[in-house]
C-alpha cells in the first residue's frame, strides 16, 4: 500500500482540481438553463426536490459512510450492505410514488404529480451505485471518482439543455436530475469491476448498521434545517419567489458542495485510516481545514461584494431580484467552511452521537430564523439563515471538537491569514466599480473585479502571510506520488 500521506495529498489535489472543473461545468449549465427556462420552471421542480431530498438521505442509510469508516470490511459485508441499499431504494421509490398526490395537493399545483413520480426513480438508481462508490473512496481512488462525477454531469447536462431547447420546460430539469444517478451508477460498476454476492444473515454488519442509522438521522435533521426555507417559501410565496431564491441558494451552495466534496472525501477516508494516531490525525485535519478556508474566503467575498454583476453574468437580466438575496446568503459560505470539517473529524472518530446532539440544536435554531424572516419574503428568510448560522458557528465548533486532539483555537486560528488577506484584497477590488463601473458591461467588470481580488488575495496569502510553503508541500506530494492508483482489496 502506498504511504497514506502521499495518497492523501495526491487525492486532495486531484479532487480539488476536478472540483474546479466540476464547478465550472455546473455554473455553465446554470447559465444556459437560466436563459432557456423561467424562474417558475425552477421553482416547480424545487418544490418537489425539497421533499425528495429528505428521502435521498435514506437512500444508503449511511452505509457508504460506514464502509469507508470501518477499519476492516469483508466482501460478505459489502455485498450484504449493497442489497440493503437496493431494498431501501426500492421502498423509497414506491413510497414517493404513493405520496405524489399529497405533494401536489400541499403546493396546490397539479403538475407536481408526474414530476414527483418521475423523480422517484432516482432513489433506486442511486442505491445501485452506493457501495461501489464507497469502495472507490475507501481505496482512495479519487481520480476515478472525479472522472465519474464529471462524466455524469456532462451527460445529464447535455440531455437537460437539449430538452430545454426542444421546449420541454421544467421537464428538462427532471430529465437532468434523473439521468445523473443513472450514469453515475453505471460508471461506478465499470470502475470497480465488483459484482456483489448474495446477502448473508450473519455477515457481521450490525455495528455498521447502527453507525449508518445514526449518520442518516444526523443527515435528516440537518437536511430539514437547511431546506425548510424552500418549503416555506414555496408554500406561502409561490413558485416564482422560490425559483429566484433557489437559484441564489444554488450559487451559494456550489462552492460549499464542491469544496466539501473535494477535500471532505479525501480527509474523511484518510482520517478514518489513522483514527488511532492522534498526532497524525490532528496534522491531517488542520491541513485539510486550512485548505478549505483558504479556497472559500475569496469566493465568499466575490459573491458578497459583487452580487449584481454575478447575477447578470450567470443568470441574466430576468433574475435581477436574486442579487440582494445572494448578498444576504453569502456569509453562510464561509460559515459552512468553518463548521463542516468538524463533521469529518467526528465521523472518522466514530463520534456520531455527538454529531446527532449538535444537529438537534442546530435544526431548531435555523428554523426559528426562517420563521422570523418569512413575513418579509425571500430576503427575510435569507437574512434569518445567515444570522442564525453566524450566531451558532463558534458554539458549534467548540462543542464538536471538545475532548478531541483539535481545539477551538486551532480551528479559528486557521481563519486569520485567509480572512486578513481576503479583506485587504476586497477593498482594492471595490475600486473597480467605483472608477470603471459605468464604462464596463457586467461581464468585463466582473472579470476585472474577480481578477484583482483573486490576484491580490493570492499574493498576500502566499508571500505576506507566509503560506507559500504549505501549497508547495501539496505540489511536491503530488509529484512524488506514483501515477497509478491503489487497487487494494476490499479489506484494505
C-alpha positions in Angstrom: 0.0 0.0 0.0 1.3 3.5 -0.8 2.2 5.8 2.0 -1.0 7.3 3.3 0.3 10.8 3.4 1.3 10.8 -0.3 -2.1 9.2 -1.2 -4.0 11.8 0.8 -2.0 14.7 -0.7 -2.4 13.4 -4.2 -6.1 12.7 -3.6 -6.7 16.2 -2.2 -5.0 17.8 -5.2 -6.8 15.6 -7.7 -10.2 16.2 -6.1 -9.7 19.9 -5.8 -8.6 20.1 -9.4 -11.6 18.0 -10.6 -14.0 20.0 -8.5 -12.8 23.2 -10.2 -13.8 21.6 -13.5 -17.0 20.3 -12.0 -17.8 23.8 -10.5 -17.2 25.4 -13.9 -19.4 22.9 -15.6 -22.2 23.4 -13.1 -22.0 27.2 -13.4 -22.0 26.8 -17.2 -25.1 24.6 -17.1 -26.8 27.1 -14.8 -26.0 30.0 -17.1 -27.5 28.2 -20.1 -30.6 26.8 -18.4 -31.3 30.1 -16.6 -31.7 31.7 -20.0 -33.7 28.9 -21.6 -36.1 28.4 -18.7 -38.2 30.7 -16.4 -37.9 31.1 -12.6 -41.2 29.3 -12.3 -39.8 26.2 -14.0 -37.0 26.0 -11.5 -39.5 26.7 -8.7 -41.8 23.9 -9.7 -39.0 21.3 -9.7 -37.6 22.9 -6.5 -40.9 22.3 -4.7 -40.5 18.5 -5.3 -36.8 18.3 -4.7 -37.3 19.9 -1.3 -39.3 16.7 -0.4 -37.3 14.2 -2.4 -34.1 15.5 -0.8 -35.3 14.3 2.6 -35.9 10.8 1.3 -32.5 10.9 -0.5 -30.9 10.9 2.9 -32.3 7.3 3.4 -31.1 6.0 0.1 -28.0 4.4 1.5 -28.9 4.6 5.2 -25.4 5.9 6.0 -23.9 2.6 4.9 -21.5 4.0 2.4 -20.0 6.1 5.3 -19.9 3.0 7.4 -18.0 1.1 4.7 -15.4 3.9 4.5 -15.1 4.5 8.2 -14.6 0.8 9.3 -11.0 -0.3 9.9 -11.7 -3.6 8.2 -14.6 -4.7 6.0 -15.2 -8.0 4.2 -16.6 -9.0 0.8 -19.6 -10.5 2.6 -20.3 -7.3 4.5 -20.2 -5.1 1.4 -22.4 -7.4 -0.6 -25.0 -7.6 2.2 -24.9 -3.8 2.5 -25.4 -3.5 -1.3 -28.7 -5.5 -1.1 -29.9 -3.5 1.9 -29.3 -0.3 -0.2 -31.3 -1.8 -3.1 -34.1 -2.6 -0.7 -34.1 0.8 0.8 -34.0 2.4 -2.7 -37.0 0.4 -3.8 -39.0 1.3 -0.7 -38.3 5.0 -1.2 -39.2 4.9 -4.9 -42.5 3.2 -4.2 -43.2 5.5 -1.2 -42.6 8.6 -3.2 -44.9 7.4 -5.9 -47.6 6.8 -3.3 -47.3 10.3 -1.8 -47.2 12.1 -5.2 -50.8 13.2 -4.9 -50.1 14.7 -1.5 -47.1 16.7 -2.7 -49.3 18.2 -5.5 -52.1 19.0 -3.0 -49.7 20.6 -0.5 -48.5 23.1 -3.0 -51.9 23.4 -4.8 -50.1 22.5 -8.1 -51.3 19.6 -10.1 -48.2 19.5 -12.4 -46.2 18.2 -9.5 -47.9 14.8 -9.5 -46.0 13.5 -12.6 -42.8 15.4 -11.7 -42.8 13.6 -8.3 -43.3 10.2 -9.9 -40.5 10.8 -12.4 -38.0 11.9 -9.8 -38.9 8.8 -7.6 -36.8 6.6 -9.9 -33.7 8.4 -8.8 -33.7 6.6 -5.5 -33.3 3.1 -7.0 -30.7 4.4 -9.5 -28.7 5.9 -6.6 -28.9 2.8 -4.5 -27.4 0.7 -7.2 -24.1 2.6 -7.0 -23.7 3.4 -3.3 -21.4 0.6 -2.2 -19.4 0.8 -5.4 -18.8 4.5 -4.8 -17.8 3.7 -1.2 -15.3 1.1 -2.3 -13.6 3.7 -4.6 -13.5 6.2 -1.7 -12.2 3.5 0.7 -9.4 2.6 -1.7 -8.7 6.4 -2.1 -9.2 6.2 -5.9 -10.3 9.8 -6.0 -9.2 10.4 -9.6 -11.7 7.7 -10.7 -14.4 9.3 -8.6 -13.7 12.7 -10.1 -13.8 11.4 -13.7 -17.1 9.7 -13.0 -18.6 12.8 -11.4 -17.6 14.9 -14.4 -18.9 12.4 -17.0 -22.2 12.1 -15.2 -22.6 15.8 -15.0 -21.7 16.3 -18.7 -24.1 13.7 -19.9 -27.1 14.8 -17.7 -26.4 18.5 -18.6 -26.3 17.9 -22.3 -29.6 16.0 -22.1 -31.2 18.7 -20.0 -30.1 21.5 -22.2 -31.3 19.6 -25.3 -34.7 19.1 -23.7 -34.9 22.8 -22.8 -34.1 23.7 -26.4 -36.8 21.3 -27.6 -39.3 23.2 -25.5 -39.8 20.7 -22.7 -39.8 23.4 -20.0 -39.4 22.2 -16.4 -39.2 18.6 -17.7 -35.7 19.4 -18.9 -34.7 19.8 -15.2 -36.4 16.5 -14.4 -34.5 14.7 -17.2 -31.2 16.1 -16.0 -31.9 15.1 -12.4 -32.8 11.5 -13.2 -30.0 11.0 -15.7 -27.3 12.0 -13.3 -27.6 9.0 -10.8 -28.1 6.6 -13.7 -24.9 7.5 -15.4 -23.0 7.6 -12.1 -24.1 4.2 -11.0 -23.2 2.6 -14.4 -19.7 4.2 -14.2 -19.2 3.1 -10.6 -19.8 -0.5 -11.6 -17.4 -0.3 -14.5 -14.7 1.4 -12.4 -14.8 -1.1 -9.5 -15.4 -4.2 -11.7 -17.1 -5.5 -8.5 -20.2 -7.7 -8.6 -22.0 -8.1 -5.3 -22.6 -11.6 -4.0 -25.7 -12.8 -2.2 -26.6 -11.3 1.1 -25.6 -13.2 4.3 -27.6 -13.1 7.6 -24.5 -13.4 9.7 -22.2 -11.0 7.8 -21.3 -9.0 11.0 -22.9 -5.7 9.8 -24.9 -4.9 13.0 -22.4 -2.3 14.2 -22.2 -0.8 10.7 -26.0 -0.6 10.6 -26.1 1.2 13.9 -23.4 3.7 12.7 -25.1 4.2 9.4 -28.5 4.7 11.1 -27.1 7.4 13.3 -25.4 9.1 10.3 -28.8 9.0 8.5 -30.6 10.6 11.4 -28.0 13.4 11.6 -28.3 13.9 7.9 -32.1 14.0 8.1 -32.1 16.7 10.8 -29.5 18.8 9.0 -31.3 18.5 5.7 -34.6 19.6 7.1 -32.8 22.5 8.8 -31.2 23.7 5.5 -34.2 23.1 3.2 -37.2 24.1 5.2 -36.7 27.6 3.9 -37.6 26.4 0.4 -40.7 24.5 1.5 -41.9 27.6 3.4 -41.2 30.0 0.5 -42.9 27.6 -2.0 -45.9 27.2 0.2 -46.5 30.8 1.2 -44.8 32.9 -1.6 -45.2 30.7 -4.7 -43.1 29.1 -7.4 -41.6 32.3 -8.8 -40.2 33.6 -5.5 -38.9 30.1 -4.7 -37.3 29.9 -8.1 -35.4 33.2 -7.6 -34.4 32.2 -4.0 -33.5 28.7 -5.1 -31.0 29.9 -7.8 -29.4 32.3 -5.3 -29.1 29.4 -2.9 -27.7 27.2 -5.6 -24.9 29.7 -6.4 -24.1 29.9 -2.7 -24.2 26.1 -2.4 -21.9 25.4 -5.3 -18.6 26.4 -3.5 -19.7 24.7 -0.3 -20.7 21.4 -2.0 -17.7 21.3 -4.3 -15.1 22.1 -1.7 -16.7 19.8 0.9 -16.8 17.0 -1.7 -13.2 17.7 -3.0 -11.4 17.8 0.4 -14.0 16.2 2.6 -14.0 12.8 0.9 -10.2 12.6 1.0 -10.0 13.9 4.6 -12.6 11.5 5.9 -11.0 8.5 4.2 -7.6 9.4 5.5 -8.7 10.4 9.0 -10.6 7.1 9.3 -7.4 5.1 8.5 -5.4 7.0 11.2 -8.1 7.4 13.9 -5.8 5.6 16.4 -2.9 8.1 15.8 -3.8 11.4 17.5 -0.7 13.3 16.3 -1.1 12.4 12.6 -4.9 12.9 12.8 -4.5 16.4 14.2 -2.0 17.3 11.5 -4.1 15.9 8.6 -7.3 17.6 9.9 -5.8 21.0 10.3 -4.2 20.9 6.8 -7.5 19.9 5.2 -9.4 22.6 7.1 -6.8 25.3 6.2 -7.1 24.3 2.5 -10.9 24.6 2.6 -10.8 28.0 4.3 -8.2 29.5 2.0 -10.2 28.5 -1.0 -13.5 29.6 0.4 -12.7 33.2 1.6 -12.2 34.7 -1.9 -15.3 33.1 -3.3 -17.3 34.4 -0.3 -16.0 37.9 -0.8 -16.7 38.0 -4.6 -20.3 36.9 -4.0 -20.8 39.3 -1.1 -19.3 42.4 -2.8 -20.3 41.9 -6.5 -23.7 40.0 -6.5 -25.4 42.2 -9.1 -22.6 41.6 -11.7 -22.5 38.0 -10.8 -26.3 37.5 -11.3 -26.2 39.5 -14.6 -23.4 37.2 -15.9 -24.5 33.8 -14.6 -28.3 34.0 -14.7 -29.2 37.0 -16.9 -31.4 40.1 -16.7 -34.6 38.4 -15.7 -33.0 37.2 -12.5 -32.0 40.7 -11.1 -34.1 40.1 -8.0 -31.7 37.4 -6.9 -28.8 39.7 -6.3 -29.8 41.1 -2.9 -30.7 37.5 -1.8 -27.3 36.3 -2.9 -25.6 39.0 -0.9 -27.6 38.1 2.3 -26.7 34.4 1.9 -23.0 35.0 1.2 -21.8 34.7 4.8 -23.0 31.2 5.0 -20.4 30.0 2.5 -17.6 30.9 5.0 -19.6 29.6 8.0 -20.1 26.2 6.4 -16.4 26.1 5.5 -15.7 26.6 9.2 -18.1 24.0 10.6 -18.4 21.3 8.0 -14.9 19.9 8.6 -15.9 19.2 12.2 -18.2 16.6 10.8 -15.3 14.9 9.1 -13.5 14.7 12.4 -16.4 13.3 14.4 -17.4 10.7 11.8 -13.9 9.5 11.3 -13.6 9.0 15.1 -17.0 7.3 15.2 -18.4 10.1 17.4 -21.7 10.1 15.6 -23.7 10.5 18.8 -22.2 14.0 19.4 -23.0 14.9 15.8 -26.6 14.0 16.5 -26.8 16.2 19.6 -25.2 19.1 17.7 -27.7 18.6 14.9 -30.6 18.6 17.3 -29.7 22.1 18.5 -28.8 23.4 15.0 -32.2 22.4 13.5 -34.5 24.5 15.8 -32.2 27.5 15.7 -32.2 27.7 11.9 -35.9 27.0 11.7 -36.5 30.0 14.1 -34.5 32.2 11.7 -36.7 31.2 8.8 -39.9 31.8 10.6 -38.8 35.2 11.8 -37.8 36.2 8.2 -40.7 34.5 6.4 -43.1 37.5 6.6 -40.5 39.6 4.7 -40.2 37.1 1.8 -37.1 35.6 0.3 -34.8 38.4 1.6 -36.1 37.9 5.2 -35.5 34.2 5.0 -32.0 34.6 3.6 -31.2 37.1 6.4 -32.7 34.7 9.0 -30.4 31.8 7.8 -27.2 33.9 7.7 -27.9 35.5 11.1 -28.6 32.2 13.0 -25.7 30.4 11.4 -23.3 33.3 12.3 -24.5 33.1 15.9 -24.2 29.4 16.1 -20.8 28.9 14.3 -18.4 29.2 17.3 -20.6 27.2 19.8 -20.9 24.5 17.1 -17.1 24.2 16.6 -16.4 24.4 20.4 -18.9 21.6 21.1 -17.8 19.5 18.2 -14.0 19.4 19.0 -14.4 19.1 22.7 -12.4 16.2 24.1 -10.5 15.6 20.7 -7.0 16.5 19.8 -8.4 19.6 18.0 -9.2 22.8 19.9 -11.4 25.8 19.1 -8.2 27.9 18.8 -6.8 25.5 16.2 -9.9 25.9 14.0 -10.3 29.6 14.3 -6.6 30.2 14.0 -6.7 28.8 10.5 -9.0 31.6 9.5 -6.8 34.5 10.5 -4.5 34.5 7.5 -7.1 33.9 4.8 -9.6 36.4 6.1 -6.9 39.2 6.6 -5.7 38.6 3.0 -9.3 38.5 1.7 -10.5 41.7 3.3 -7.4 43.6 2.0 -7.9 42.2 -1.5 -11.7 43.0 -1.4 -11.0 46.7 -0.5 -8.7 47.0 -3.6 -11.2 45.2 -5.8 -14.0 47.6 -4.7 -12.2 50.4 -6.5 -13.1 48.7 -9.9 -16.8 49.5 -9.9 -16.1 52.9 -8.3 -13.8 54.1 -11.1 -14.7 51.9 -14.1 -18.3 50.8 -13.3 -20.2 53.0 -15.8 -17.6 52.3 -18.5 -17.9 48.5 -18.5 -20.7 45.9 -19.0 -21.3 43.3 -16.3 -19.0 40.5 -17.7 -15.8 42.5 -18.2 -16.4 44.4 -14.9 -16.9 41.1 -13.0 -13.8 39.6 -14.7 -11.7 42.6 -13.7 -13.2 42.6 -10.1 -12.6 38.9 -9.7 -9.1 39.0 -11.2 -7.9 41.9 -8.9 -9.4 40.3 -5.8 -8.0 36.8 -6.5 -4.6 38.0 -7.6 -4.2 40.3 -4.6 -5.5 37.6 -2.2 -3.1 35.0 -3.5 -0.1 37.4 -3.3 -0.9 38.4 0.2 -1.7 34.9 1.4 1.3 33.2 -0.2 4.0 35.8 0.4 2.9 38.3 3.1 1.2 35.6 5.3 3.8 33.0 4.6 1.6 30.3 3.2 3.6 29.6 0.1 5.3 26.6 1.7 2.0 24.9 2.5 1.0 24.8 -1.1 4.4 23.8 -2.3 4.2 20.8 0.0 1.0 19.8 -1.7 2.6 20.1 -5.1 5.7 18.2 -4.0 3.5 15.4 -2.6 1.7 15.2 -6.0 5.0 14.9 -7.9 6.4 12.3 -5.5 3.3 10.1 -5.7 3.2 7.3 -8.2 0.7 7.9 -11.0 -1.2 4.6 -10.6 -4.0 4.5 -8.1 -4.4 2.0 -5.4 -6.3 -1.2 -6.2 -6.1 -2.7 -2.8 -8.6 -5.4 -1.8 -11.9 -4.6 -0.2 -10.5 -5.4 3.2 -7.5 -2.9 2.8 
